[in-house]
């Protein structure tokens, strides 16, 4: 069982470490919010979304869902439009961290966290193709330990990312880093949207 846990930890870190829209967004929200408590909804949302994807991959459910062509087309179309809108919202958001000018409400932050997690084809393919495939090596308690390890890494990572963003946000009072992060995040989201568009056609 210890081998399955170590395997899950290493695999999860290899997939989650690369800079992506989800990571940039969690970091950005952590840096912008005046209180860490206001970042918790985004962290929980990102963690729950990853948990769902991992469980679907380990249980093989995601492979069944992705086998329906019409469902994939609908998800791609909705994902493309939603990501275009969210990318624009982030791009035009204010660079400062004042409470009165925060770029997103908590509801919008949660929706955005869901979009970059569940509407991101790269995340889905990584989960299904990598975690799901590796999980086939285990059965019973070992498979459970493998899944639990990957899920734990995901939650720890998001909390750590938000805390890091919070620390940097307290150092940078000029809003310069916030502005850069907004632009980077928006570009990454639009890149994912374009990828979804190519899959539609």
C-alpha positions as CSV (number, residue, x, y, z in Angstrom):
1,X,0.0,0.0,0.0
2,X,2.9,2.4,0.7
3,X,4.0,1.9,-2.9
4,X,0.6,3.1,-4.1
5,X,0.7,6.1,-1.8
6,X,4.2,7.2,-3.0
7,X,3.2,6.6,-6.6
8,X,0.0,8.7,-6.2
9,X,2.0,11.6,-4.5
10,X,4.7,11.7,-7.2
11,X,2.2,11.4,-10.1
12,X,-0.1,14.1,-8.6
13,X,2.8,16.6,-8.2
14,X,4.0,15.9,-11.7
15,X,0.6,16.9,-13.1
16,X,-0.2,19.8,-10.8
17,X,3.1,21.6,-10.7
18,X,3.1,23.0,-14.3
19,X,1.8,26.6,-14.6
20,X,-1.8,26.5,-15.8
21,X,-5.0,28.6,-15.7
22,X,-6.2,26.9,-12.5
23,X,-2.9,27.5,-10.6
24,X,-2.6,31.1,-11.8
25,X,-6.1,31.8,-10.8
26,X,-5.8,30.4,-7.3
27,X,-2.5,32.2,-6.7
28,X,-4.1,35.5,-8.1
29,X,-7.1,35.3,-5.8
30,X,-4.8,34.6,-2.8
31,X,-2.7,37.6,-3.6
32,X,-5.7,40.0,-4.2
33,X,-8.0,39.2,-1.2
34,X,-7.6,41.4,1.9
35,X,-8.3,38.3,4.1
36,X,-7.2,34.6,3.6
37,X,-10.7,33.5,4.7
38,X,-12.1,35.0,1.4
39,X,-9.8,32.8,-0.6
40,X,-11.1,29.6,1.1
41,X,-14.1,29.2,-1.3
42,X,-11.9,29.2,-4.3
43,X,-9.4,26.7,-2.7
44,X,-12.3,24.4,-1.7
45,X,-13.8,24.6,-5.2
46,X,-10.5,23.8,-6.9
47,X,-9.9,21.0,-4.5
48,X,-13.4,19.5,-4.9
49,X,-13.2,19.7,-8.7
50,X,-9.9,17.9,-8.8
51,X,-11.3,15.3,-6.3
52,X,-14.2,14.7,-8.7
53,X,-12.0,14.3,-11.7
54,X,-9.6,12.0,-9.9
55,X,-12.5,9.8,-8.5
56,X,-14.1,9.6,-12.0
57,X,-10.7,8.6,-13.5
58,X,-10.0,6.0,-10.8
59,X,-13.5,4.5,-11.0
60,X,-13.5,4.6,-14.9
61,X,-16.6,6.8,-15.0
62,X,-15.0,9.6,-17.0
63,X,-14.1,7.2,-19.9
64,X,-17.8,6.3,-20.2
65,X,-18.9,10.0,-20.1
66,X,-16.4,11.0,-22.8
67,X,-17.6,8.2,-25.1
68,X,-20.7,10.2,-25.9
69,X,-19.8,12.5,-28.9
70,X,-22.8,14.8,-28.5
71,X,-22.0,15.4,-24.8
72,X,-18.4,16.2,-25.6
73,X,-19.6,18.7,-28.3
74,X,-22.0,20.5,-25.9
75,X,-19.3,20.7,-23.2
76,X,-16.7,22.1,-25.6
77,X,-19.2,24.7,-27.0
78,X,-20.3,25.9,-23.5
79,X,-16.7,25.8,-22.2
80,X,-15.5,27.9,-25.1
81,X,-18.1,30.7,-24.6
82,X,-17.8,30.7,-20.8
83,X,-14.0,30.9,-20.9
84,X,-14.0,33.8,-23.4
85,X,-16.2,35.7,-21.0
86,X,-14.2,34.8,-17.9
87,X,-10.9,35.7,-19.6
88,X,-12.3,39.1,-20.5
89,X,-13.4,39.7,-16.9
90,X,-10.0,38.9,-15.6
91,X,-8.2,41.0,-18.3
92,X,-10.2,44.2,-17.5
93,X,-10.2,43.8,-13.7
94,X,-8.6,46.4,-11.6
95,X,-4.9,45.9,-10.8
96,X,-5.1,47.0,-7.2
97,X,-6.2,45.0,-4.2
98,X,-8.7,47.4,-2.7
99,X,-11.9,45.7,-1.3
100,X,-14.1,48.1,-3.2
101,X,-12.5,47.3,-6.5
102,X,-12.0,43.5,-6.3
103,X,-12.4,42.1,-9.8
104,X,-14.7,39.3,-8.9
105,X,-17.4,38.5,-6.4
106,X,-17.1,35.2,-4.5
107,X,-19.8,33.7,-6.7
108,X,-17.9,34.6,-9.8
109,X,-14.6,33.4,-8.4
110,X,-16.2,30.0,-7.6
111,X,-17.7,29.8,-11.1
112,X,-14.3,30.6,-12.6
113,X,-12.6,28.0,-10.5
114,X,-15.1,25.5,-11.7
115,X,-14.5,26.5,-15.4
116,X,-10.7,26.3,-15.3
117,X,-11.0,22.9,-13.5
118,X,-13.9,21.1,-15.2
119,X,-14.0,22.8,-18.6
120,X,-10.2,22.5,-19.1
121,X,-9.7,19.7,-21.7
122,X,-6.0,19.4,-20.6
123,X,-7.0,18.7,-17.0
124,X,-9.6,16.1,-18.1
125,X,-7.2,14.4,-20.5
126,X,-4.4,14.4,-17.9
127,X,-6.7,12.9,-15.3
128,X,-8.3,10.3,-17.5
129,X,-5.2,9.4,-19.5
130,X,-2.6,9.6,-16.7
131,X,-4.2,9.1,-13.3
132,X,-6.9,6.8,-14.6
133,X,-4.4,4.6,-16.5
134,X,-2.0,4.4,-13.6
135,X,-4.8,3.5,-11.2
136,X,-5.4,0.3,-13.3
137,X,-2.3,-1.1,-11.6
138,X,-4.0,-1.3,-8.3
139,X,-7.0,-3.0,-6.8
140,X,-9.0,-2.7,-3.5
141,X,-7.3,-0.9,-0.7
142,X,-4.2,-0.1,-2.8
143,X,-6.4,1.7,-5.4
144,X,-8.1,3.6,-2.6
145,X,-4.7,4.6,-1.1
146,X,-3.5,5.7,-4.6
147,X,-6.6,7.9,-5.1
148,X,-6.4,9.3,-1.6
149,X,-2.8,10.3,-2.1
150,X,-3.4,12.1,-5.3
151,X,-6.4,13.9,-3.9
152,X,-4.5,14.9,-0.7
153,X,-1.6,16.4,-2.8
154,X,-4.2,18.4,-4.8
155,X,-5.7,20.0,-1.7
156,X,-2.4,20.7,0.0
157,X,-1.1,22.3,-3.2
158,X,-4.1,24.7,-3.6
159,X,-3.9,25.8,0.0
160,X,-0.2,26.3,-0.3
161,X,-0.6,28.2,-3.6
162,X,-3.2,30.5,-2.1
163,X,-1.0,31.2,1.0
164,X,2.0,32.0,-1.2
165,X,-0.2,34.4,-3.2
166,X,-1.4,36.0,0.1
167,X,2.2,36.5,1.2
168,X,3.3,38.1,-2.0
169,X,0.1,40.2,-2.1
170,X,1.1,41.7,1.3
171,X,4.5,42.7,-0.1
172,X,3.4,44.2,-3.4
173,X,1.2,47.2,-2.6
174,X,1.6,48.9,-5.9
175,X,-0.6,46.4,-7.8
176,X,2.1,45.8,-10.4
177,X,2.2,42.0,-9.9
178,X,-1.6,41.9,-9.8
179,X,-1.8,43.5,-13.2
180,X,0.7,41.0,-14.6
181,X,-1.1,38.1,-13.1
182,X,-4.5,39.3,-14.5
183,X,-3.0,39.4,-18.0
184,X,-1.3,36.1,-17.7
185,X,-4.4,34.4,-16.4
186,X,-6.6,35.9,-19.1
187,X,-4.2,34.8,-21.8
188,X,-4.1,31.3,-20.5
189,X,-7.8,31.1,-20.3
190,X,-8.2,32.4,-23.9
191,X,-5.6,29.8,-25.0
192,X,-7.7,27.1,-23.5
193,X,-10.8,28.5,-25.2
194,X,-9.0,28.5,-28.5
195,X,-8.0,24.9,-27.9
196,X,-11.7,24.0,-27.2
197,X,-12.7,25.8,-30.5
198,X,-10.2,23.7,-32.5
199,X,-11.7,20.5,-31.0
200,X,-15.2,21.7,-32.1
201,X,-14.1,21.9,-35.7
